[in-house]
Protein backbone atom coordinates (compact mmCIF):
# COMPACT_ATOMS: atom_id res chain seq x y z
CA UNK A 1 0.00 0.00 0.00
CA UNK A 2 1.27 3.48 -0.82
CA UNK A 3 -0.26 6.61 0.62
CA UNK A 4 0.28 10.08 -0.82
CA UNK A 5 -0.75 13.41 0.69
CA UNK A 6 -1.51 15.60 -2.30
CA UNK A 7 -1.56 18.91 -0.44
CA UNK A 8 1.69 18.50 1.49
CA UNK A 9 3.19 16.59 -1.44
CA UNK A 10 4.85 14.08 0.86
CA UNK A 11 5.15 10.34 0.53
CA UNK A 12 3.46 9.32 3.77
CA UNK A 13 3.71 5.54 3.68
CA UNK A 14 6.35 3.56 1.80
CA UNK A 15 5.94 -0.11 2.68
CA UNK A 16 2.71 -1.90 3.45
CA UNK A 17 3.47 -3.45 6.80
CA UNK A 18 5.41 -0.43 8.09
CA UNK A 19 2.40 1.86 7.75
CA UNK A 20 0.78 2.95 10.97
CA UNK A 21 -1.52 5.63 12.24
CA UNK A 22 -1.96 7.23 15.61
CA UNK A 23 -5.40 8.56 14.72
CA UNK A 24 -8.35 7.30 16.67
CA UNK A 25 -11.33 5.88 14.80
CA UNK A 26 -11.00 4.94 11.17
CA UNK A 27 -7.98 7.14 10.40
CA UNK A 28 -6.53 7.85 7.00
CA UNK A 29 -7.12 4.91 4.72
CA UNK A 30 -8.95 2.86 7.30
CA UNK A 31 -12.29 1.35 6.38
CA UNK A 32 -15.32 1.41 8.66
CA UNK A 33 -15.53 -1.21 11.40
CA UNK A 34 -16.98 -4.44 10.05
CA UNK A 35 -20.59 -4.76 11.28
CA UNK A 36 -20.84 -8.33 10.00
CA UNK A 37 -24.12 -7.90 8.16
CA UNK A 38 -25.37 -10.29 5.50
CA UNK A 39 -25.51 -8.74 2.03
CA UNK A 40 -26.68 -9.73 -1.42
CA UNK A 41 -24.33 -9.06 -4.33
CA UNK A 42 -25.19 -8.89 -8.01
CA UNK A 43 -21.91 -9.36 -9.88
CA UNK A 44 -21.95 -8.29 -13.53
CA UNK A 45 -19.54 -10.24 -15.71
CA UNK A 46 -18.34 -10.04 -19.28
CA UNK A 47 -17.93 -13.29 -21.18
CA UNK A 48 -16.98 -13.02 -24.82
CA UNK A 49 -19.37 -10.38 -26.19
CA UNK A 50 -21.97 -10.91 -23.45
CA UNK A 51 -22.72 -9.04 -20.23
CA UNK A 52 -24.30 -11.38 -17.67
CA UNK A 53 -24.93 -11.51 -13.94
CA UNK A 54 -24.22 -13.82 -11.02
CA UNK A 55 -26.04 -13.62 -7.69
CA UNK A 56 -23.87 -13.98 -4.58
CA UNK A 57 -24.55 -14.29 -0.86
CA UNK A 58 -22.09 -12.41 1.34
CA UNK A 59 -21.47 -12.43 5.06
CA UNK A 60 -18.65 -11.18 7.24
CA UNK A 61 -16.50 -14.27 6.65
CA UNK A 62 -17.54 -15.84 3.35
CA UNK A 63 -19.08 -15.08 -0.03
CA UNK A 64 -20.85 -17.90 -1.89
CA UNK A 65 -22.72 -18.37 -5.14
CA UNK A 66 -26.49 -17.97 -4.92
CA UNK A 67 -27.92 -20.69 -7.22
CA UNK A 68 -31.08 -18.68 -7.97
CA UNK A 69 -31.51 -17.22 -11.45
CA UNK A 70 -30.98 -13.50 -11.74
CA UNK A 71 -33.72 -11.32 -13.22
CA UNK A 72 -30.99 -9.42 -15.09
CA UNK A 73 -30.99 -11.03 -18.53
CA UNK A 74 -27.88 -11.45 -20.64
CA UNK A 75 -27.16 -8.58 -23.00
CA UNK A 76 -24.31 -7.35 -25.16
CA UNK A 77 -21.31 -5.60 -23.65
CA UNK A 78 -22.33 -1.93 -23.55
CA UNK A 79 -20.61 0.90 -25.36
CA UNK A 80 -21.58 3.35 -22.60
CA UNK A 81 -22.69 2.95 -18.98
CA UNK A 82 -24.05 5.19 -16.24
CA UNK A 83 -24.64 4.32 -12.60
CA UNK A 84 -26.74 6.06 -9.98
CA UNK A 85 -26.90 4.13 -6.72
CA UNK A 86 -28.49 0.75 -7.41
CA UNK A 87 -29.62 1.67 -10.92
CA UNK A 88 -27.51 1.29 -14.05
CA UNK A 89 -28.03 2.19 -17.69
CA UNK A 90 -26.30 0.48 -20.60
CA UNK A 91 -26.13 1.86 -24.15
CA UNK A 92 -25.39 -0.24 -27.23
CA UNK A 93 -25.03 0.96 -30.77
CA UNK A 94 -27.33 -0.77 -33.28
CA UNK A 95 -26.06 0.06 -36.74
CA UNK A 96 -24.85 3.42 -38.09
CA UNK A 97 -27.98 5.30 -37.02
CA UNK A 98 -29.45 3.56 -34.05
CA UNK A 99 -28.96 2.64 -30.44
CA UNK A 100 -30.72 1.07 -27.52
CA UNK A 101 -30.62 1.59 -23.77
CA UNK A 102 -31.29 -0.89 -21.01
CA UNK A 103 -32.01 0.87 -17.71
CA UNK A 104 -32.01 -1.61 -14.84
CA UNK A 105 -33.22 -1.09 -11.28
CA UNK A 106 -31.38 -3.59 -9.07
CA UNK A 107 -33.54 -2.67 -6.06
CA UNK A 108 -36.78 -3.89 -7.62
CA UNK A 109 -35.24 -6.01 -10.40
CA UNK A 110 -37.09 -4.14 -13.13
CA UNK A 111 -35.83 -3.30 -16.61
CA UNK A 112 -36.70 -0.49 -19.01
CA UNK A 113 -35.61 -0.95 -22.63
CA UNK A 114 -35.57 1.89 -25.15
CA UNK A 115 -34.92 1.97 -28.88
CA UNK A 116 -33.34 5.31 -29.78
CA UNK A 117 -32.99 7.48 -32.90
CA UNK A 118 -35.59 5.66 -34.98
CA UNK A 119 -36.85 9.10 -36.06
CA UNK A 120 -33.59 9.98 -37.84
CA UNK A 121 -33.73 7.54 -40.75
CA UNK A 122 -30.40 7.05 -42.52
CA UNK A 123 -27.62 8.94 -40.77
CA UNK A 124 -24.16 8.81 -39.29
CA UNK A 125 -24.52 8.95 -35.53
CA UNK A 126 -22.17 8.58 -32.57
CA UNK A 127 -23.28 8.50 -28.93
CA UNK A 128 -20.70 9.89 -26.52
CA UNK A 129 -22.24 9.68 -23.05
CA UNK A 130 -25.43 8.77 -21.19
CA UNK A 131 -27.09 9.63 -17.87
CA UNK A 132 -30.42 8.89 -16.23
CA UNK A 133 -32.83 9.79 -13.44
CA UNK A 134 -35.86 7.84 -12.25
CA UNK A 135 -37.98 9.32 -15.04
CA UNK A 136 -35.56 10.41 -17.75
CA UNK A 137 -32.70 9.19 -19.89
CA UNK A 138 -30.11 11.52 -21.42
CA UNK A 139 -27.95 10.68 -24.44
CA UNK A 140 -25.25 13.04 -25.74
CA UNK A 141 -24.62 12.38 -29.42
CA UNK A 142 -23.23 13.74 -32.67
CA UNK A 143 -25.00 13.66 -36.04
CA UNK A 144 -22.74 13.82 -39.08
CA UNK A 145 -23.99 16.32 -41.67
CA UNK A 146 -21.03 15.84 -44.03
CA UNK A 147 -17.34 14.99 -43.80
CA UNK A 148 -16.55 18.39 -42.29
CA UNK A 149 -19.61 19.12 -40.17
CA UNK A 150 -21.15 17.33 -37.18
CA UNK A 151 -24.08 18.64 -35.17
CA UNK A 152 -24.22 17.87 -31.46
CA UNK A 153 -27.21 17.29 -29.18
CA UNK A 154 -28.39 15.95 -25.87
CA UNK A 155 -31.48 13.83 -26.36
CA UNK A 156 -33.81 13.93 -23.34
CA UNK A 157 -36.17 10.94 -23.18
CA UNK A 158 -39.16 11.15 -20.83
CA UNK A 159 -39.88 7.65 -19.54
CA UNK A 160 -43.33 8.65 -18.25
CA UNK A 161 -44.60 10.10 -21.54
CA UNK A 162 -46.82 8.03 -23.82
CA UNK A 163 -46.71 10.47 -26.76
CA UNK A 164 -43.69 12.14 -28.35
CA UNK A 165 -41.35 11.37 -25.48
CA UNK A 166 -38.08 13.09 -26.40
CA UNK A 167 -36.54 16.47 -27.09
CA UNK A 168 -33.15 17.25 -28.63
CA UNK A 169 -31.18 20.06 -26.96
CA UNK A 170 -28.51 21.45 -29.34
CA UNK A 171 -24.88 21.98 -28.31
CA UNK A 172 -22.24 24.03 -30.09
CA UNK A 173 -19.40 21.84 -28.79
CA UNK A 174 -18.69 18.12 -28.79
CA UNK A 175 -20.08 16.39 -25.65
CA UNK A 176 -17.73 14.09 -23.76
CA UNK A 177 -19.45 13.17 -20.50
CA UNK A 178 -22.71 13.62 -18.57
CA UNK A 179 -23.65 13.73 -14.89
CA UNK A 180 -27.06 14.45 -13.38
CA UNK A 181 -27.28 16.00 -9.92
CA UNK A 182 -29.26 18.66 -8.05
CA UNK A 183 -31.95 18.68 -10.76
CA UNK A 184 -29.35 19.71 -13.32
CA UNK A 185 -27.60 17.94 -16.17
CA UNK A 186 -23.90 18.74 -16.40
CA UNK A 187 -22.32 18.29 -19.84
CA UNK A 188 -18.55 18.15 -20.28
CA UNK A 189 -17.77 19.34 -23.81
CA UNK A 190 -14.85 20.11 -26.13
CA UNK A 191 -14.50 23.02 -28.56
CA UNK A 192 -12.91 21.10 -31.44
CA UNK A 193 -13.60 23.80 -34.01
CA UNK A 194 -11.77 26.79 -32.50
CA UNK A 195 -9.89 26.61 -29.20
CA UNK A 196 -9.51 22.92 -28.22
CA UNK A 197 -10.61 24.01 -24.74
CA UNK A 198 -13.19 22.26 -22.60
CA UNK A 199 -16.46 23.70 -21.42
CA UNK A 200 -19.11 22.70 -18.91
CA UNK A 201 -22.76 23.22 -19.87
CA UNK A 202 -25.32 23.29 -17.05
CA UNK A 203 -28.86 22.39 -18.09
CA UNK A 204 -31.99 22.98 -16.02
CA UNK A 205 -33.83 19.65 -15.99
CA UNK A 206 -37.22 21.29 -15.50
CA UNK A 207 -37.01 23.32 -18.72
CA UNK A 208 -34.33 21.49 -20.74
CA UNK A 209 -32.52 24.80 -21.24
CA UNK A 210 -28.85 25.60 -20.77
CA UNK A 211 -28.47 28.09 -17.94
CA UNK A 212 -24.71 28.63 -18.05
CA UNK A 213 -21.55 27.64 -19.92
CA UNK A 214 -18.28 27.53 -17.98
CA UNK A 215 -14.78 27.48 -19.48
CA UNK A 216 -12.68 24.63 -18.07
CA UNK A 217 -9.40 25.20 -19.89
CA UNK A 218 -7.59 22.33 -21.55
CA UNK A 219 -7.66 18.55 -21.09
CA UNK A 220 -10.65 18.00 -18.81
CA UNK A 221 -11.46 14.32 -19.27
CA UNK A 222 -14.37 13.13 -17.16
CA UNK A 223 -17.06 14.05 -14.63
CA UNK A 224 -17.76 12.25 -11.35
CA UNK A 225 -20.60 12.91 -8.94
CA UNK A 226 -19.25 12.54 -5.42
CA UNK A 227 -21.10 11.34 -2.34
CA UNK A 228 -22.22 14.91 -1.54
CA UNK A 229 -23.91 15.32 -4.93
CA UNK A 230 -21.22 17.72 -6.15
CA UNK A 231 -19.01 17.38 -9.21
CA UNK A 232 -15.41 16.28 -9.61
CA UNK A 233 -13.93 17.44 -12.93
CA UNK A 234 -10.91 15.27 -13.66
CA UNK A 235 -7.68 16.21 -15.41
CA UNK A 236 -4.38 14.32 -15.51
CA UNK A 237 -2.58 16.74 -13.20
CA UNK A 238 -5.44 18.03 -11.00
CA UNK A 239 -9.13 17.86 -10.27
CA UNK A 240 -11.72 20.56 -9.76
CA UNK A 241 -14.47 20.34 -7.14
CA UNK A 242 -17.62 22.10 -8.36
CA UNK A 243 -20.54 22.80 -6.04
CA UNK A 244 -23.59 21.64 -8.01
CA UNK A 245 -25.81 24.32 -6.44
CA UNK A 246 -23.64 27.45 -6.24
CA UNK A 247 -21.19 26.46 -9.02
CA UNK A 248 -18.30 27.59 -6.83
CA UNK A 249 -14.96 25.95 -7.63
CA UNK A 250 -12.03 24.54 -5.66
CA UNK A 251 -8.84 23.28 -7.35
CA UNK A 252 -6.69 20.38 -6.11
CA UNK A 253 -3.29 20.04 -7.79
CA UNK A 254 -1.14 16.91 -7.77
CA UNK A 255 2.60 16.53 -7.45
CA UNK A 256 4.16 14.92 -10.52
CA UNK A 257 4.46 11.19 -9.97
CA UNK A 258 1.84 11.12 -7.21
CA UNK A 259 -1.34 11.57 -9.25
CA UNK A 260 -4.32 9.48 -8.04
CA UNK A 261 -5.10 8.57 -11.68
CA UNK A 262 -8.84 8.09 -11.26
CA UNK A 263 -9.15 10.16 -14.44
CA UNK A 264 -8.74 6.98 -16.50
CA UNK A 265 -11.16 4.85 -14.44
CA UNK A 266 -14.86 4.42 -15.19
CA UNK A 267 -15.64 4.00 -11.48
CA UNK A 268 -17.85 6.28 -9.42
CA UNK A 269 -18.06 3.98 -6.40
CA UNK A 270 -17.92 5.69 -3.00
CA UNK A 271 -18.11 4.51 0.59
CA UNK A 272 -20.14 6.27 3.28
CA UNK A 273 -17.22 8.56 4.11
CA UNK A 274 -16.83 9.90 0.58
CA UNK A 275 -13.83 7.84 -0.52
CA UNK A 276 -13.65 6.75 -4.16
CA UNK A 277 -12.82 3.11 -4.98
CA UNK A 278 -11.38 2.52 -8.43
CA UNK A 279 -8.90 0.64 -10.59
CA UNK A 280 -5.72 2.65 -11.18
CA UNK A 281 -2.47 2.49 -13.12
CA UNK A 282 0.27 1.96 -10.51
CA UNK A 283 3.24 3.25 -12.48
CA UNK A 284 6.44 1.84 -11.01
CA UNK A 285 4.71 0.73 -7.81
CA UNK A 286 3.45 -2.60 -9.18
CA UNK A 287 4.03 -4.96 -12.08
CA UNK A 288 0.26 -5.20 -12.72
CA UNK A 289 -1.39 -2.93 -15.34
CA UNK A 290 -4.20 -1.97 -12.93
CA UNK A 291 -4.41 -2.28 -9.15
CA UNK A 292 -7.05 -1.24 -6.61
CA UNK A 293 -6.93 2.34 -5.39
CA UNK A 294 -8.82 4.51 -2.90
CA UNK A 295 -8.94 8.30 -3.02
CA UNK A 296 -9.91 10.15 0.16
CA UNK A 297 -11.27 13.51 -1.00
CA UNK A 298 -11.59 14.91 2.54
CA UNK A 299 -7.88 14.44 3.29
CA UNK A 300 -6.55 14.49 -0.29
CA UNK A 301 -4.94 11.09 0.17
CA UNK A 302 -4.56 8.33 -2.41
CA UNK A 303 -3.97 4.77 -1.21
CA UNK A 304 -2.57 2.30 -3.71
CA UNK A 305 -3.11 -1.41 -3.02
CA UNK A 306 -0.35 -3.11 -5.01
CA UNK A 307 -0.97 -6.86 -5.03
CA UNK A 308 2.70 -7.48 -4.24
CA UNK A 309 2.17 -5.82 -0.86
CA UNK A 310 -0.72 -7.88 0.51
CA UNK A 311 -0.66 -11.15 -1.45
CA UNK A 312 2.11 -13.74 -1.60
CA UNK A 313 3.64 -14.64 -4.94
CA UNK A 314 1.94 -18.04 -4.76
CA UNK A 315 -1.45 -16.41 -4.20
CA UNK A 316 -0.98 -13.95 -7.06
CA UNK A 317 0.39 -16.33 -9.67
CA UNK A 318 -0.93 -19.78 -8.75
CA UNK A 319 -4.00 -19.55 -6.51
CA UNK A 320 -5.69 -16.47 -8.00
CA UNK A 321 -3.75 -16.14 -11.32
CA UNK A 322 -4.27 -12.36 -11.39
CA UNK A 323 -3.62 -10.62 -14.69
CA UNK A 324 -5.17 -7.21 -13.95
CA UNK A 325 -7.86 -5.41 -11.96
CA UNK A 326 -11.16 -4.86 -13.78
CA UNK A 327 -13.38 -3.26 -11.09
CA UNK A 328 -13.21 -1.98 -7.51
CA UNK A 329 -16.12 -1.22 -5.18
CA UNK A 330 -17.01 -1.22 -1.49
CA UNK A 331 -19.38 -3.32 0.61
CA UNK A 332 -20.82 -0.79 3.06
CA UNK A 333 -22.60 -3.53 5.01
CA UNK A 334 -19.45 -5.48 5.83
CA UNK A 335 -16.79 -2.79 5.45
CA UNK A 336 -14.77 -4.58 2.75
CA UNK A 337 -13.17 -3.46 -0.49
CA UNK A 338 -14.40 -5.58 -3.40
CA UNK A 339 -11.83 -6.27 -6.11
CA UNK A 340 -12.76 -7.85 -9.43
CA UNK A 341 -9.87 -9.20 -11.48
CA UNK A 342 -9.16 -11.05 -14.73
CA UNK A 343 -7.23 -14.29 -14.65
CA UNK A 344 -4.12 -14.70 -16.81
CA UNK A 345 -4.96 -15.69 -20.39
CA UNK A 346 -8.55 -16.63 -19.61
CA UNK A 347 -12.05 -15.24 -20.10
CA UNK A 348 -12.52 -15.80 -16.38
CA UNK A 349 -11.81 -13.94 -13.20
CA UNK A 350 -12.37 -13.68 -9.49
CA UNK A 351 -13.72 -11.52 -6.69
CA UNK A 352 -11.45 -10.65 -3.77
CA UNK A 353 -12.80 -9.15 -0.56
CA UNK A 354 -10.17 -7.21 1.37
CA UNK A 355 -10.12 -5.49 4.73
CA UNK A 356 -8.59 -2.08 4.07
CA UNK A 357 -6.37 0.05 6.26
CA UNK A 358 -2.74 0.04 7.35
CA UNK A 359 -2.67 -3.77 7.47
CA UNK A 360 -4.90 -5.00 4.63
CA UNK A 361 -6.03 -8.61 4.78
CA UNK A 362 -7.81 -10.89 2.33
CA UNK A 363 -11.17 -12.04 3.69
CA UNK A 364 -11.95 -14.47 0.88
CA UNK A 365 -11.77 -15.07 -2.86
CA UNK A 366 -14.37 -16.44 -5.24
CA UNK A 367 -13.54 -17.67 -8.74
CA UNK A 368 -16.21 -16.69 -11.28
CA UNK A 369 -17.11 -17.70 -14.82
CA UNK A 370 -16.42 -14.42 -16.58
CA UNK A 371 -14.54 -11.18 -15.99
CA UNK A 372 -15.97 -8.88 -13.28
CA UNK A 373 -17.44 -5.70 -14.77
CA UNK A 374 -19.41 -4.14 -11.88
CA UNK A 375 -20.95 -5.19 -8.59
CA UNK A 376 -24.12 -4.10 -6.83
CA UNK A 377 -24.37 -4.50 -3.05
CA UNK A 378 -27.97 -4.89 -1.84
C-alpha positions in Angstrom: 0.0 0.0 0.0 1.3 3.5 -0.8 -0.3 6.6 0.6 0.3 10.1 -0.8 -0.8 13.4 0.7 -1.5 15.6 -2.3 -1.6 18.9 -0.4 1.7 18.5 1.5 3.2 16.6 -1.4 4.9 14.1 0.9 5.1 10.3 0.5 3.5 9.3 3.8 3.7 5.5 3.7 6.4 3.6 1.8 5.9 -0.1 2.7 2.7 -1.9 3.4 3.5 -3.4 6.8 5.4 -0.4 8.1 2.4 1.9 7.7 0.8 2.9 11.0 -1.5 5.6 12.2 -2.0 7.2 15.6 -5.4 8.6 14.7 -8.3 7.3 16.7 -11.3 5.9 14.8 -11.0 4.9 11.2 -8.0 7.1 10.4 -6.5 7.8 7.0 -7.1 4.9 4.7 -9.0 2.9 7.3 -12.3 1.4 6.4 -15.3 1.4 8.7 -15.5 -1.2 11.4 -17.0 -4.4 10.0 -20.6 -4.8 11.3 -20.8 -8.3 10.0 -24.1 -7.9 8.2 -25.4 -10.3 5.5 -25.5 -8.7 2.0 -26.7 -9.7 -1.4 -24.3 -9.1 -4.3 -25.2 -8.9 -8.0 -21.9 -9.4 -9.9 -21.9 -8.3 -13.5 -19.5 -10.2 -15.7 -18.3 -10.0 -19.3 -17.9 -13.3 -21.2 -17.0 -13.0 -24.8 -19.4 -10.4 -26.2 -22.0 -10.9 -23.4 -22.7 -9.0 -20.2 -24.3 -11.4 -17.7 -24.9 -11.5 -13.9 -24.2 -13.8 -11.0 -26.0 -13.6 -7.7 -23.9 -14.0 -4.6 -24.5 -14.3 -0.9 -22.1 -12.4 1.3 -21.5 -12.4 5.1 -18.7 -11.2 7.2 -16.5 -14.3 6.7 -17.5 -15.8 3.4 -19.1 -15.1 0.0 -20.8 -17.9 -1.9 -22.7 -18.4 -5.1 -26.5 -18.0 -4.9 -27.9 -20.7 -7.2 -31.1 -18.7 -8.0 -31.5 -17.2 -11.4 -31.0 -13.5 -11.7 -33.7 -11.3 -13.2 -31.0 -9.4 -15.1 -31.0 -11.0 -18.5 -27.9 -11.5 -20.6 -27.2 -8.6 -23.0 -24.3 -7.3 -25.2 -21.3 -5.6 -23.6 -22.3 -1.9 -23.6 -20.6 0.9 -25.4 -21.6 3.3 -22.6 -22.7 3.0 -19.0 -24.0 5.2 -16.2 -24.6 4.3 -12.6 -26.7 6.1 -10.0 -26.9 4.1 -6.7 -28.5 0.7 -7.4 -29.6 1.7 -10.9 -27.5 1.3 -14.1 -28.0 2.2 -17.7 -26.3 0.5 -20.6 -26.1 1.9 -24.2 -25.4 -0.2 -27.2 -25.0 1.0 -30.8 -27.3 -0.8 -33.3 -26.1 0.1 -36.7 -24.9 3.4 -38.1 -28.0 5.3 -37.0 -29.5 3.6 -34.0 -29.0 2.6 -30.4 -30.7 1.1 -27.5 -30.6 1.6 -23.8 -31.3 -0.9 -21.0 -32.0 0.9 -17.7 -32.0 -1.6 -14.8 -33.2 -1.1 -11.3 -31.4 -3.6 -9.1 -33.5 -2.7 -6.1 -36.8 -3.9 -7.6 -35.2 -6.0 -10.4 -37.1 -4.1 -13.1 -35.8 -3.3 -16.6 -36.7 -0.5 -19.0 -35.6 -1.0 -22.6 -35.6 1.9 -25.1 -34.9 2.0 -28.9 -33.3 5.3 -29.8 -33.0 7.5 -32.9 -35.6 5.7 -35.0 -36.8 9.1 -36.1 -33.6 10.0 -37.8 -33.7 7.5 -40.8 -30.4 7.0 -42.5 -27.6 8.9 -40.8 -24.2 8.8 -39.3 -24.5 9.0 -35.5 -22.2 8.6 -32.6 -23.3 8.5 -28.9 -20.7 9.9 -26.5 -22.2 9.7 -23.0 -25.4 8.8 -21.2 -27.1 9.6 -17.9 -30.4 8.9 -16.2 -32.8 9.8 -13.4 -35.9 7.8 -12.2 -38.0 9.3 -15.0 -35.6 10.4 -17.8 -32.7 9.2 -19.9 -30.1 11.5 -21.4 -28.0 10.7 -24.4 -25.3 13.0 -25.7 -24.6 12.4 -29.4 -23.2 13.7 -32.7 -25.0 13.7 -36.0 -22.7 13.8 -39.1 -24.0 16.3 -41.7 -21.0 15.8 -44.0 -17.3 15.0 -43.8 -16.5 18.4 -42.3 -19.6 19.1 -40.2 -21.1 17.3 -37.2 -24.1 18.6 -35.2 -24.2 17.9 -31.5 -27.2 17.3 -29.2 -28.4 16.0 -25.9 -31.5 13.8 -26.4 -33.8 13.9 -23.3 -36.2 10.9 -23.2 -39.2 11.2 -20.8 -39.9 7.7 -19.5 -43.3 8.6 -18.3 -44.6 10.1 -21.5 -46.8 8.0 -23.8 -46.7 10.5 -26.8 -43.7 12.1 -28.3 -41.3 11.4 -25.5 -38.1 13.1 -26.4 -36.5 16.5 -27.1 -33.1 17.3 -28.6 -31.2 20.1 -27.0 -28.5 21.5 -29.3 -24.9 22.0 -28.3 -22.2 24.0 -30.1 -19.4 21.8 -28.8 -18.7 18.1 -28.8 -20.1 16.4 -25.7 -17.7 14.1 -23.8 -19.4 13.2 -20.5 -22.7 13.6 -18.6 -23.7 13.7 -14.9 -27.1 14.5 -13.4 -27.3 16.0 -9.9 -29.3 18.7 -8.1 -31.9 18.7 -10.8 -29.4 19.7 -13.3 -27.6 17.9 -16.2 -23.9 18.7 -16.4 -22.3 18.3 -19.8 -18.6 18.2 -20.3 -17.8 19.3 -23.8 -14.8 20.1 -26.1 -14.5 23.0 -28.6 -12.9 21.1 -31.4 -13.6 23.8 -34.0 -11.8 26.8 -32.5 -9.9 26.6 -29.2 -9.5 22.9 -28.2 -10.6 24.0 -24.7 -13.2 22.3 -22.6 -16.5 23.7 -21.4 -19.1 22.7 -18.9 -22.8 23.2 -19.9 -25.3 23.3 -17.1 -28.9 22.4 -18.1 -32.0 23.0 -16.0 -33.8 19.6 -16.0 -37.2 21.3 -15.5 -37.0 23.3 -18.7 -34.3 21.5 -20.7 -32.5 24.8 -21.2 -28.8 25.6 -20.8 -28.5 28.1 -17.9 -24.7 28.6 -18.1 -21.5 27.6 -19.9 -18.3 27.5 -18.0 -14.8 27.5 -19.5 -12.7 24.6 -18.1 -9.4 25.2 -19.9 -7.6 22.3 -21.5 -7.7 18.5 -21.1 -10.7 18.0 -18.8 -11.5 14.3 -19.3 -14.4 13.1 -17.2 -17.1 14.0 -14.6 -17.8 12.3 -11.4 -20.6 12.9 -8.9 -19.2 12.5 -5.4 -21.1 11.3 -2.3 -22.2 14.9 -1.5 -23.9 15.3 -4.9 -21.2 17.7 -6.1 -19.0 17.4 -9.2 -15.4 16.3 -9.6 -13.9 17.4 -12.9 -10.9 15.3 -13.7 -7.7 16.2 -15.4 -4.4 14.3 -15.5 -2.6 16.7 -13.2 -5.4 18.0 -11.0 -9.1 17.9 -10.3 -11.7 20.6 -9.8 -14.5 20.3 -7.1 -17.6 22.1 -8.4 -20.5 22.8 -6.0 -23.6 21.6 -8.0 -25.8 24.3 -6.4 -23.6 27.5 -6.2 -21.2 26.5 -9.0 -18.3 27.6 -6.8 -15.0 25.9 -7.6 -12.0 24.5 -5.7 -8.8 23.3 -7.3 -6.7 20.4 -6.1 -3.3 20.0 -7.8 -1.1 16.9 -7.8 2.6 16.5 -7.5 4.2 14.9 -10.5 4.5 11.2 -10.0 1.8 11.1 -7.2 -1.3 11.6 -9.3 -4.3 9.5 -8.0 -5.1 8.6 -11.7 -8.8 8.1 -11.3 -9.1 10.2 -14.4 -8.7 7.0 -16.5 -11.2 4.9 -14.4 -14.9 4.4 -15.2 -15.6 4.0 -11.5 -17.9 6.3 -9.4 -18.1 4.0 -6.4 -17.9 5.7 -3.0 -18.1 4.5 0.6 -20.1 6.3 3.3 -17.2 8.6 4.1 -16.8 9.9 0.6 -13.8 7.8 -0.5 -13.7 6.8 -4.2 -12.8 3.1 -5.0 -11.4 2.5 -8.4 -8.9 0.6 -10.6 -5.7 2.7 -11.2 -2.5 2.5 -13.1 0.3 2.0 -10.5 3.2 3.3 -12.5 6.4 1.8 -11.0 4.7 0.7 -7.8 3.5 -2.6 -9.2 4.0 -5.0 -12.1 0.3 -5.2 -12.7 -1.4 -2.9 -15.3 -4.2 -2.0 -12.9 -4.4 -2.3 -9.2 -7.1 -1.2 -6.6 -6.9 2.3 -5.4 -8.8 4.5 -2.9 -8.9 8.3 -3.0 -9.9 10.1 0.2 -11.3 13.5 -1.0 -11.6 14.9 2.5 -7.9 14.4 3.3 -6.5 14.5 -0.3 -4.9 11.1 0.2 -4.6 8.3 -2.4 -4.0 4.8 -1.2 -2.6 2.3 -3.7 -3.1 -1.4 -3.0 -0.4 -3.1 -5.0 -1.0 -6.9 -5.0 2.7 -7.5 -4.2 2.2 -5.8 -0.9 -0.7 -7.9 0.5 -0.7 -11.2 -1.4 2.1 -13.7 -1.6 3.6 -14.6 -4.9 1.9 -18.0 -4.8 -1.4 -16.4 -4.2 -1.0 -13.9 -7.1 0.4 -16.3 -9.7 -0.9 -19.8 -8.8 -4.0 -19.6 -6.5 -5.7 -16.5 -8.0 -3.7 -16.1 -11.3 -4.3 -12.4 -11.4 -3.6 -10.6 -14.7 -5.2 -7.2 -14.0 -7.9 -5.4 -12.0 -11.2 -4.9 -13.8 -13.4 -3.3 -11.1 -13.2 -2.0 -7.5 -16.1 -1.2 -5.2 -17.0 -1.2 -1.5 -19.4 -3.3 0.6 -20.8 -0.8 3.1 -22.6 -3.5 5.0 -19.4 -5.5 5.8 -16.8 -2.8 5.4 -14.8 -4.6 2.7 -13.2 -3.5 -0.5 -14.4 -5.6 -3.4 -11.8 -6.3 -6.1 -12.8 -7.8 -9.4 -9.9 -9.2 -11.5 -9.2 -11.0 -14.7 -7.2 -14.3 -14.7 -4.1 -14.7 -16.8 -5.0 -15.7 -20.4 -8.6 -16.6 -19.6 -12.1 -15.2 -20.1 -12.5 -15.8 -16.4 -11.8 -13.9 -13.2 -12.4 -13.7 -9.5 -13.7 -11.5 -6.7 -11.5 -10.7 -3.8 -12.8 -9.1 -0.6 -10.2 -7.2 1.4 -10.1 -5.5 4.7 -8.6 -2.1 4.1 -6.4 0.0 6.3 -2.7 0.0 7.3 -2.7 -3.8 7.5 -4.9 -5.0 4.6 -6.0 -8.6 4.8 -7.8 -10.9 2.3 -11.2 -12.0 3.7 -11.9 -14.5 0.9 -11.8 -15.1 -2.9 -14.4 -16.4 -5.2 -13.5 -17.7 -8.7 -16.2 -16.7 -11.3 -17.1 -17.7 -14.8 -16.4 -14.4 -16.6 -14.5 -11.2 -16.0 -16.0 -8.9 -13.3 -17.4 -5.7 -14.8 -19.4 -4.1 -11.9 -21.0 -5.2 -8.6 -24.1 -4.1 -6.8 -24.4 -4.5 -3.1 -28.0 -4.9 -1.8 
